[in-house]
Amino acid sequence: LLHRMLPQTVANQLKRGETVEAEAYNSVTIFFSDIVGFTSLSSESTPYQVVNLLNDLYSCFDSIIESFDVYKVETIGDAYMVVSGLPIRNGILHAGEIASMSLAFLAAVKQFKIRHRPDDTLKLRIGIHSGSVVAGVVGIAMPRYCLFGDTVNTASRMESNGEALKIHVSPQCSELLMEIGGYDLVERGLVAMKGKGEVFTYWLEGEDRSIRKPQYIIAPTTEYNPAPRSSTERTHSPTVPSDPTTSVINEIKSINNETDVEAAEAPANRRLRQNSDHLATVNEAWPPAV
């Protein structure tokens, strides 16, 4: 239960009786989402139906984030908050992890069925932003791992100024995604934001891992296979494997026509270890927080 409430490294420190000091992170990416029209939907539903709806939706999201290097910070009502890049730093890969996760969320919600209103589609609105934060454990009775800083506020503004079924990207995050490569970013233009003035933002509309820069390729766990597209239409067919190891084993079986799963596990685990070693190398090269 403690590992579900806090990042594993932080939970282990608390279990050892150690004090968890607040820490500054120079670069992370934060995700916010909410449901457009949720207040109206709630007023037309019973409390039990609202609870079931959110439980179904968040269970879906929780299963998706297991395939990415991210940490679920909290949910408040219909708002869902995720971060990548802490407590374990991952260079600039945090932007790609959140972007790919956002695309997976959007694909999933388009197929999501509301039990008591099966003909309705949830209108998820997503905003992502990259920047610096301070993170630490707050509270004793129910300790929570909280993030502080203007980056949190800006990420929230990106979400609230977005549109339904779209991923709104800040200029800081878009720069990192362009550096990583493989992301389909479309200019939205200047958007007036409270406390920020006019900000030039982008829409994230897809991903093609085949053109990602080699140094940023790490164990693809979510693949998108864009269909041929025109300048006016973009369609994507997402496939979200339930587990990274499973997709590797399936790949090996398809190549070797191998039916013995145990025989396939060894090379699969070896590939996952190689990806882990590569991520560790990225972390060592990344400058520590000041």
BELGI-V759088 format. One line per field, one symbol per residue. burial: I if it has 24 or more other C-alpha atoms within 12 Angstrom, else O. A space follows every 10 residues. Layout:
burial: ???
This chain:
burial: OOOOIIIOOI IOOOOOOOOI OOIIIIIIII IIIIIIOIOO IOOOOOOOOI OOIIOOIIOI IIOIIIIIII IIIIOOOIII IIIIIIIIII IIIIIIIIII IIIIIIIIII OIOIOOOOOO IIIIIIIIII IIIIIIIOOO OOOIIIIIIO IIIIIIIIII IIIIIIIIII IIIIOIIIOI IIIIIIOIOO IOOOOOOOIO IIIIIIIIIO OOOOOIIIII IIIIOOOOOO OOOOOIOIII IOOIIOIIII OIOOOOOOOO OOOIIOOIOO IIOOOOOOIO OIOOOOOOOO
